[in-house]
Amino acid sequence: MNTKTKALLAFTFIFLIGFASGYVFNQAFQTDEPAVTETRPDRSEHRERDGDRDRSERERRAREWLTDYLDLEENQQGEFFEKMNDYRNDIREVIRNQRSHEHDLIIEQYYDFRSEISSLLNSDQLEKLDSHFHPDSVKQKMQREPQREQRRGRN
């Protein structure tokens, strides 16, 4: 065999060993859990239809896990999960109220700021300021931005 053939065989052999070891390594550490990504999930109609199924599956697995983890008996499960659901609903309501209260505070702070600078700016400037910095206009822009990105195909 000449030198070129030996080099080609050595390169191929090393490549195959790398591929095989990578495959074995991947299989050894593979889990049933999906990989975590840093991107936001796509909110298409297809995903929304499947979302209910996924949510009920996650809830079922969470119930099974809690039942095993807490070693709940059959007669404890119904009342426990009912109270757990009430607790989760209460927390959601507290968070919703807190967010509403925060929004009111932000608007109050914005109007204080606006009144302080109203003598510096004319009405056109104040209108432009409101269109760009008013908390409600900022919130609307943030809600429109993902839709714009989807239309551009950047998702």
Contact map, one row per residue, 1 for C-alpha under 8 A:
11101100000000000000000000000000000000000000000000000000000000000000000000000000000000000000000000000000000000000000000000000000000000000000000000000000000
11111100000000000000000000000000000000000000000000000000000000000000000000000000000000000000000000000000000000000000000000000000000000000000000000000000000
11111110000000000000000000000000000000000000000000000000000000000000000000000000000000000000000000000000000000000000000000000000000000000000000000000000000
01111111000000000000000000000000000000000000000000000000000000000000000000000000000000000000000000000000000000000000000000000000000000000000000000000000000
11111111100000000000000000000000000000000000000000000000000000000000000000000000000000000000000000000000000000000000000000000000000000000000000000000000000
11111111110000000000000000000000000000000000000000000000000000000000000000000000000000000000000000000000000000000000000000000000000000000000000000000000000
00111111111000000000000000000000000000000000000000000000000000000000000000000000000000000000000000000000000000000000000000000000000000000000000000000000000
00011111111100000000000000000000000000000000000000000000000000000000000000000000000000000000000000000000000000000000000000000000000000000000000000000000000
00001111111110000000000000000000000000000000000000000000000000000000000000000000000000000000000000000000000000000000000000000000000000000000000000000000000
00000111111111000000000000000000000000000000000000000000000000000000000000000000000000000000000000000000000000000000000000000000000000000000000000000000000
00000011111111100000000000000000000000000000000000000000000000000000000000000000000000000000000000000000000000000000000000000000000000000000000000000000000
00000001111111110000000000000000000000000000000000000000000000000000000000000000000000000000000000000000000000000000000000000000000000000000000000000000000
00000000111111111000000000000000000000000000000000000000000000000000000000000000000000000000000000000000000000000000000000000000000000000000000000000000000
00000000011111111100000000000000000000000000000000000000000000000000000000000000000000000000000000000000000000000000000000000000000000000000000000000000000
00000000001111111110000000000000000000000000000000000000000000000000000000000000000000000000000000000000000000000000000000000000000000000000000000000000000
00000000000111111111000000000000000000000000000000000000000000000000000000000000000000000000000000000000000000000000000000000000000000000000000000000000000
00000000000011111111100000000000000000000000000000000000000000000000000000000000000000000000000000000000000000000000000000000000000000000000000000000000000
00000000000001111111110000000000000000000000000000000000000000000000000000000000000000000000000000000000000000000000000000000000000000000000000000000000000
00000000000000111111111000000000000000000000000000000000000000000000000000000000000000000000000000000000000000000000000000000000000000000000000000000000000
00000000000000011111111100000000000000000000000000000000000000000000000000000000000000000000000000000000000000000000000000000000000000000000000000000000000
00000000000000001111111110000000000000000000000000000000000000000000000000000000000000000000000000000000000000000000000000000000000000000000000000000000000
00000000000000000111111111000000000000000000000000000000000000000000000000000000000000000000000000000000000000000000000000000000000000000000000000000000000
00000000000000000011111111100000000000000000000000000000000000000000000000000000000000000000000000000000000000000000000000000000000000000000000000000000000
00000000000000000001111111110000000000000000000000000000000000000000000000000000000000000000000000000000000000000000000000000000000000000000000000000000000
00000000000000000000111111111000000000000000000000000000000000000000000000000000000000000000000000000000000000000000000000000000000000000000000000000000000
00000000000000000000011111111100000000000000000000000000000000000000000000000000000000000000000000000000000000000000000000000000000000000000000000000000000
00000000000000000000001111111100000000000000000000000000000000000000000000000000000000000000000000000000000000000000000000000000000000000000000000000000000
00000000000000000000000111111100000000000000000000000000000000000000000000000000000000000000000000000000000000000000000000000000000000000000000000000000000
00000000000000000000000011111110000000000000000000000000000000000000000000000000000000000000000000000000000000000000000000000000000000000000000000000000000
00000000000000000000000001111111000000000000000000000000000000000000000000000000000000000000000000000000000000000000000000000000000000000000000000000000000
00000000000000000000000000001111110000000000000000000000000000000000000000000000000000000000000000000000000000000000000000000000000000000000000000000000000
00000000000000000000000000000111110000000000000000000000000000000000000000000000000000000000000000000000000000000000000000000000000000000000000000000000000
00000000000000000000000000000011111000000000000000000000000000000000000000000000000000000000000000000000000000000000000000000000000000000000000000000000000
00000000000000000000000000000011111100000000000000000000000000000000000000000000000000000000000000000000000000000000000000000000000000000000000000000000000
00000000000000000000000000000000111110000000000000000000000000000000000000000000000000000000000000000000000000000000000000000000000000000000000000000000000
00000000000000000000000000000000011111000000000000000000000000000000000000000000000000000000000000000000000000000000000000000000000000000000000000000000000
00000000000000000000000000000000001111110000000000000000000000000000000000000000000000000000000000000000000000000000000000000000000000000000000000000000000
00000000000000000000000000000000000111110000000000000000000000000000000000000000000000000000000000000000000000000000000000000000000000000000000000000000000
00000000000000000000000000000000000011111000000000000000000000000000000000000000000000000000000000000000000000000000000000000000000000000000000000000000000
00000000000000000000000000000000000011111100000000000000000000000000000000000000000000000000000000000000000000000000000000000000000000000000000000000000000
00000000000000000000000000000000000000111110000000000000000000000000000000000000000000000000000000000000000000000000000000000000000000000000000000000000000
00000000000000000000000000000000000000011111001000000000000000000000000000000000000000000000000000000000000000000000000000000000000000000000000000000000001
00000000000000000000000000000000000000001111101100000000000000000000000000000000000000000000000000000000000000000000000000000000000000000000000000000000000
00000000000000000000000000000000000000000111111100000000000000000000000000000000000000000000000000000000000000000000000000000000000000000000000000000000000
00000000000000000000000000000000000000000011111110000000000000000000000000000000000000000000000000000000000000000000000000000000000000000000000000000000000
00000000000000000000000000000000000000000001111111000000000000000000000000000000000000000000000000000000000000000000000000000000000000000000000000000000000
00000000000000000000000000000000000000000111111111100000000000000000000000000000000000000000000000000000000000000000000000000000000000000000000000000000000
00000000000000000000000000000000000000000011111111110000000000000000000000000000000000000000000000000000000000000000000000000000000000000000000000000000000
00000000000000000000000000000000000000000000111111111000000000000000000000000000000000000000000000000000000000000000000000000000000000000000000000000000000
00000000000000000000000000000000000000000000011111111100000000000000000000000000000000000000000000000000000000000000000000000000000000000000000000000000000
00000000000000000000000000000000000000000000001111111110000000000000000000000000000000000000000000000000000000000000000000000000000000000000000000000000000
00000000000000000000000000000000000000000000000111111111000000000000000000000000000000000000000000000000000000000000000000000000000000000000000000000000000
00000000000000000000000000000000000000000000000011111111100000000000000000000000000000000000000000000000000000000000000000000000000000000000000000000000000
00000000000000000000000000000000000000000000000001111111110000000000000000000000000000000000000000000000000000000000000000000000000000000000000000000000000
00000000000000000000000000000000000000000000000000111111111000000000000000000000000000000000000000000000000000000000000000000000000000000000000000000000000
00000000000000000000000000000000000000000000000000011111111100000000000000000000000000000000000000000000000000000000000000000000000000000000000000000000000
00000000000000000000000000000000000000000000000000001111111110000000000000000000000000000000000000000000000000000000000000000000000000000000000000000000000
00000000000000000000000000000000000000000000000000000111111111000000000000000000000000000000000000000000000000000000000000000000000000000000000000000000000
00000000000000000000000000000000000000000000000000000011111111100000000000000000000000000000000000000000000000000000000000000000000000000000000000000000000
00000000000000000000000000000000000000000000000000000001111111110000000000000000000000000000000000000000000000000000000000000000000000000000000000000000000
00000000000000000000000000000000000000000000000000000000111111111000000000000000000000000000000000000000000000000000000000000000000000000000000000000000000
00000000000000000000000000000000000000000000000000000000011111111100000000000000000000000000000000000000000000000000000000000000000000000000000000000000000
00000000000000000000000000000000000000000000000000000000001111111110000000000000100000000000000000000000000000000000000000000000000000000000000000000000000
00000000000000000000000000000000000000000000000000000000000111111111000000000000000000000000000000000000000000000000000000000000000000000000000000000000000
00000000000000000000000000000000000000000000000000000000000011111111100000000000000000000000000000000000000000000000000000000000000000000000000000000000000
00000000000000000000000000000000000000000000000000000000000001111111111100000000000000000000000000000000000000000000000000000000000000000000000000000000000
00000000000000000000000000000000000000000000000000000000000000111111111110001000000000000000000000000000000000000000000000000000000000000000000000000000000
00000000000000000000000000000000000000000000000000000000000000011111111100000000000000000000000000000000000000000000000000000000000000000000000000000000000
00000000000000000000000000000000000000000000000000000000000000001111111100000000000000000000000000000000000000000000000000000000000000000000000000000000000
00000000000000000000000000000000000000000000000000000000000000000111111100000000000000000000000000000000000000000000000000000000000000000000000000000000000
00000000000000000000000000000000000000000000000000000000000000000111111110000000000000000000000000000000000000000000000000000000000000000000000000000000000
00000000000000000000000000000000000000000000000000000000000000000111111111011000000000000000000000000000000000000000000000000000000000000000000000000000000
00000000000000000000000000000000000000000000000000000000000000000010001111111000000000000000000000000000000000000000000000000000000000000000000000000000000
00000000000000000000000000000000000000000000000000000000000000000000000111111100000000000000000000000000000000000000000000000000000000000000000000000000000
00000000000000000000000000000000000000000000000000000000000000000000000011111110000000000000000000000000000000000000000000000000000000000000000000000000000
00000000000000000000000000000000000000000000000000000000000000000000000111111111000000000000000000000000000000000000000000000000000000000000000000000000000
00000000000000000000000000000000000000000000000000000000000000000010000111111111100000000000000000000000000000000000000000000000000000000000000000000000000
00000000000000000000000000000000000000000000000000000000000000000000000001111111110000000000000000000000000000000000000000000000000000000000000000000000000
00000000000000000000000000000000000000000000000000000000000000000000000000111111111000000000000000000000000000000000000000000000000000000000000000000000000
00000000000000000000000000000000000000000000000000000000000000000000000000011111111100000000000000000000000000000000000000000000000000000000000000000000000
00000000000000000000000000000000000000000000000000000000000000100000000000001111111110000000000000000000000000000000000000000000000000000000000000000000000
00000000000000000000000000000000000000000000000000000000000000000000000000000111111111000000000000000000000000000000000000000000000000000000000000000000000
00000000000000000000000000000000000000000000000000000000000000000000000000000011111111100000000000000000000000000000000000000000000000000000000000000000000
00000000000000000000000000000000000000000000000000000000000000000000000000000001111111110000000000000000000000000000000000000000000000000000000000000000000
00000000000000000000000000000000000000000000000000000000000000000000000000000000111111111000000000000000000000000000000000000000000000000000000000000000000
00000000000000000000000000000000000000000000000000000000000000000000000000000000011111111100000000000000000000000000000000000000000000000000000000000000000
00000000000000000000000000000000000000000000000000000000000000000000000000000000001111111110000000000000000000000000000000000000000000000000000000000000000
00000000000000000000000000000000000000000000000000000000000000000000000000000000000111111111000000000000000000000000000000000000000000000000000000000000000
00000000000000000000000000000000000000000000000000000000000000000000000000000000000011111111100000000000000000000000000000000000000000000000000000000000000
00000000000000000000000000000000000000000000000000000000000000000000000000000000000001111111110000000000000000000000000000000000000000000000000000000000000
00000000000000000000000000000000000000000000000000000000000000000000000000000000000000111111111000000000000000000000000000000000000000000000000000000000000
00000000000000000000000000000000000000000000000000000000000000000000000000000000000000011111111100000000000000000000000000000000000000000000000000000000000
00000000000000000000000000000000000000000000000000000000000000000000000000000000000000001111111110000000000000000000000000000000000000000000000000000000000
00000000000000000000000000000000000000000000000000000000000000000000000000000000000000000111111111000000000000000000000000000000000000000000000000000000000
00000000000000000000000000000000000000000000000000000000000000000000000000000000000000000011111111100000000000000000000000000000000000000000000000000000000
00000000000000000000000000000000000000000000000000000000000000000000000000000000000000000001111111110000000000000000000000000000000000000000000000000000000
00000000000000000000000000000000000000000000000000000000000000000000000000000000000000000000111111111000000000000000000000000000000000000000000000000000000
00000000000000000000000000000000000000000000000000000000000000000000000000000000000000000000011111111100000000000000000000000000000000000000000000000000000
00000000000000000000000000000000000000000000000000000000000000000000000000000000000000000000001111111110000000000000000000000000000000000000000000000000000
00000000000000000000000000000000000000000000000000000000000000000000000000000000000000000000000111111111000000000000000000000000000000000000000000000000000
00000000000000000000000000000000000000000000000000000000000000000000000000000000000000000000000011111111100000000000000000000000000000000000000000000000000
00000000000000000000000000000000000000000000000000000000000000000000000000000000000000000000000001111111110000000000000000000000000000000000000000000000000
00000000000000000000000000000000000000000000000000000000000000000000000000000000000000000000000000111111111000000000000000000000000000100000000000000000000
00000000000000000000000000000000000000000000000000000000000000000000000000000000000000000000000000011111111100000000000000000000000000000000000000000000000
00000000000000000000000000000000000000000000000000000000000000000000000000000000000000000000000000001111111110000000000000000000000000000000000000000000000
00000000000000000000000000000000000000000000000000000000000000000000000000000000000000000000000000000111111111000000000000000000000000100000000000000000000
00000000000000000000000000000000000000000000000000000000000000000000000000000000000000000000000000000011111111100000000000000000000001100000000000000000000
00000000000000000000000000000000000000000000000000000000000000000000000000000000000000000000000000000001111111110000000000000000000000000000000000000000000
00000000000000000000000000000000000000000000000000000000000000000000000000000000000000000000000000000000111111111000000000000000000000000000000000000000000
00000000000000000000000000000000000000000000000000000000000000000000000000000000000000000000000000000000011111111100000000000000000001100000000000000000000
00000000000000000000000000000000000000000000000000000000000000000000000000000000000000000000000000000000001111111110000000000000000000000000000000000000000
00000000000000000000000000000000000000000000000000000000000000000000000000000000000000000000000000000000000111111111000000000000000000000000000000000000000
00000000000000000000000000000000000000000000000000000000000000000000000000000000000000000000000000000000000011111111100000000000000000000000000000000000000
00000000000000000000000000000000000000000000000000000000000000000000000000000000000000000000000000000000000001111111110000000000000000000000000000000000000
00000000000000000000000000000000000000000000000000000000000000000000000000000000000000000000000000000000000000111111111000000000000000000000000000000000000
00000000000000000000000000000000000000000000000000000000000000000000000000000000000000000000000000000000000000011111111000000000000000000000000000000000000
00000000000000000000000000000000000000000000000000000000000000000000000000000000000000000000000000000000000000001111111110000000000000000000000000000000000
00000000000000000000000000000000000000000000000000000000000000000000000000000000000000000000000000000000000000000111111111000100000000000000000000000000000
00000000000000000000000000000000000000000000000000000000000000000000000000000000000000000000000000000000000000000011111111000000000000000000000000000000000
00000000000000000000000000000000000000000000000000000000000000000000000000000000000000000000000000000000000000000000111111000000000000000000000000000000000
00000000000000000000000000000000000000000000000000000000000000000000000000000000000000000000000000000000000000000000111111111100000000000000000000000000000
00000000000000000000000000000000000000000000000000000000000000000000000000000000000000000000000000000000000000000000011111111100000000000000000000000000000
00000000000000000000000000000000000000000000000000000000000000000000000000000000000000000000000000000000000000000000000011111110000000000000000000000000000
00000000000000000000000000000000000000000000000000000000000000000000000000000000000000000000000000000000000000000000000011111111000000000000000000000000000
00000000000000000000000000000000000000000000000000000000000000000000000000000000000000000000000000000000000000000000000011111111100000000000000000000000000
00000000000000000000000000000000000000000000000000000000000000000000000000000000000000000000000000000000000000000000010011111111110000000000000000000000000
00000000000000000000000000000000000000000000000000000000000000000000000000000000000000000000000000000000000000000000000000111111111000000000000000000000000
00000000000000000000000000000000000000000000000000000000000000000000000000000000000000000000000000000000000000000000000000011111111100000000000000000000000
00000000000000000000000000000000000000000000000000000000000000000000000000000000000000000000000000000000000000000000000000001111111111000000000000000000000
00000000000000000000000000000000000000000000000000000000000000000000000000000000000000000000000000000000000000000000000000000111111111001000000000000000000
00000000000000000000000000000000000000000000000000000000000000000000000000000000000000000000000000000000000000000000000000000011111111001000000000000000000
00000000000000000000000000000000000000000000000000000000000000000000000000000000000000000000000000000000000000000000000000000001111111001100000000000000000
00000000000000000000000000000000000000000000000000000000000000000000000000000000000000000000000000000000000000000000000000000000111111101100000000000000000
00000000000000000000000000000000000000000000000000000000000000000000000000000000000000000000000000000000001001000000000000000000111111111100000000000000000
00000000000000000000000000000000000000000000000000000000000000000000000000000000000000000000000000000010011001000000000000000000000011111110000000000000000
00000000000000000000000000000000000000000000000000000000000000000000000000000000000000000000000000000000000000000000000000000000000001111111000000000000000
00000000000000000000000000000000000000000000000000000000000000000000000000000000000000000000000000000000000000000000000000000000011111111111100000000000000
00000000000000000000000000000000000000000000000000000000000000000000000000000000000000000000000000000000000000000000000000000000000111111111110000000000000
00000000000000000000000000000000000000000000000000000000000000000000000000000000000000000000000000000000000000000000000000000000000000111111111000000000000
00000000000000000000000000000000000000000000000000000000000000000000000000000000000000000000000000000000000000000000000000000000000000011111111100000000000
00000000000000000000000000000000000000000000000000000000000000000000000000000000000000000000000000000000000000000000000000000000000000001111111110000000000
00000000000000000000000000000000000000000000000000000000000000000000000000000000000000000000000000000000000000000000000000000000000000000111111111000000000
00000000000000000000000000000000000000000000000000000000000000000000000000000000000000000000000000000000000000000000000000000000000000000011111111100000000
00000000000000000000000000000000000000000000000000000000000000000000000000000000000000000000000000000000000000000000000000000000000000000001111111110000000
00000000000000000000000000000000000000000000000000000000000000000000000000000000000000000000000000000000000000000000000000000000000000000000111111111000000
00000000000000000000000000000000000000000000000000000000000000000000000000000000000000000000000000000000000000000000000000000000000000000000011111111100000
00000000000000000000000000000000000000000000000000000000000000000000000000000000000000000000000000000000000000000000000000000000000000000000001111111110000
00000000000000000000000000000000000000000000000000000000000000000000000000000000000000000000000000000000000000000000000000000000000000000000000111111111000
00000000000000000000000000000000000000000000000000000000000000000000000000000000000000000000000000000000000000000000000000000000000000000000000011111111111
00000000000000000000000000000000000000000000000000000000000000000000000000000000000000000000000000000000000000000000000000000000000000000000000001111111111
00000000000000000000000000000000000000000000000000000000000000000000000000000000000000000000000000000000000000000000000000000000000000000000000000111111110
00000000000000000000000000000000000000000000000000000000000000000000000000000000000000000000000000000000000000000000000000000000000000000000000000011111110
00000000000000000000000000000000000000000000000000000000000000000000000000000000000000000000000000000000000000000000000000000000000000000000000000001111111
00000000000000000000000000000000000000000000000000000000000000000000000000000000000000000000000000000000000000000000000000000000000000000000000000001111111
00000000000000000000000000000000000000000100000000000000000000000000000000000000000000000000000000000000000000000000000000000000000000000000000000001100111
